[in-house]
């Protein structure tokens, strides 16, 4: 699963309205539903909530990577949201999240592939210039370009 191949322009929100963690997750999950990537918001968000109860996916540096594997997911997708005001996400550095990546994975995807996708996203986000491009992207196509151009290794 290649990250730049699972991000869909219809699942990008450059100005999240949500003020809370779960409102933001629901806002992005509704984009997944509208794009036909999931069949049921509540079922998918329940999987994300179960995962989030283990440990927060607010990884620091203004980044949140909530994720869940569910039968409600039709195909692997990353929904991306940006928040101008920042969202309290119970992050490890206690800072608000302004870049949110919601990973939706079908139950049929093997653990190894699921974890490899998360690791690939984490490697991308380790690059300050990639983060900055996402924070400054004026349009959805610019977000997609940033994903295509980031070099991971």
N, C-alpha and C positions, 0 to 999 in steps of 0.2 A: 504494500500500500504506500504509494508515493504521495506525500502531503500536497504538493502542488496539483496533483491530479484529483484530490478529493475535496478541494475547496471550490465552492460554487458561487458565482457572482450573486445569485439570488439569495444566498445565505450570508450576506455581508450587510452589516448595519454600521454606518460611520458615525451615528449619533444616537446611541442607546438612550431611551427615555427612562429606563429603569433606575431606581435609586437604591435598590437592595440586591443582594446576591441572587436570591431566588426569583425576583422579578426579572433580572437580567437573563438568567438561565431560561426562564419561561419565554421571554421575548425572543431569544435566539432559537429556542425549540419551535416556536410558532413559525419562524422563517423556514426551518427544516420541514415542517408540515406543509407549508404553502408551496415549497419546492418539490414536494413528493418524495422527500428523503426519509421521512418517518410517517407512520400511519396513525399514531396516537401520542399526543403531547404528554398526557398524564402518565401513561405507561413508561415512556422514555424518561421523563423527568424523575419518576420514582427510582429508576435504575441509577440515574445521576445522584440522587439524594442518598441512596444506599452506599454508593462509592464515596460520596463526600462525608458521610458519617465516620468513615475510617480515619481520614485526615483531610484537612482542607487542601484544595488544589490551587490556592492562592500561593504561588511559588516565589513571590517577591518581585521587586523591580517593576511593580505595577502590572503584573501579568497573572492571569487566572486561566487554568486549563482544566475546567471540569469535563468529565467524560463519563460515558456509560455504555454498556453493551446491553442490548435489548432486542427482543423479538419484534418490537415496533419499528426497528430501523430497517429500511429497505436496502440501503447501500451505504458504505462508509462515507462520511462527510464531516468536514470541519466547518462550523459556522463561526464567523468572526464578528465581534462587536467592539466598538470603541466608545468610551464614555468620557465626555468632556469634564464632568464633575468628579469622576472617580467613584468607585463603589467599595464599601467595606466588604471584604471578602474573607475575613479571618486569615489573612495572609501571614506567612511565617515572619515577615518583617514588619507586620502590623500597619503597612501602608495601603492606601486604597488602590484598587485595580482600575486601570484605564484601557487595557488591552485584554480582551476576553476571547478565548478559543474554546468552543464547545464541540467536543469530538463525539460523534455518534457512530457506533459500530454494531453491526448485526451480531446476534448471538452465535452465528455459525463461524465467525472469524476466530481463528486459533489465538490463544494467549500470546504466543511468540510474535505473531504479526501485529496484534493489538499493541503490545509493548514496544515493538520496533517503530510503530507509527508515532507513539508518544515520544519516544527517544529522538526521532527525527525532528519533530516539532521543537523539542527542547534544545536540540543542537542549533536549529535556526534562530531561536530566541536568545541564544547565548551571544549573538552578534548585535552589538549596540546599534550599528548602522541599519540593520534590518528592523529593529524595534523603532528607530527614529523614522524610517520610511513609512511604517505602519501608522505611527502617530501623526505624521504630516500628510499622508495620502489624501489628495483632494477628491478622489473618486474611487469607485469600486474597481475599475480597470487598473488603477494605480496600485491597489492592494494586490490584485492578481499578478501584476508585473513584479512587485516586490517578492512574492512567493517564488516566481519563476527564476528570478535573478540571484537570490540568496545562495551563497556557496556554503555547503556544510561539509564537514569532514572530521 
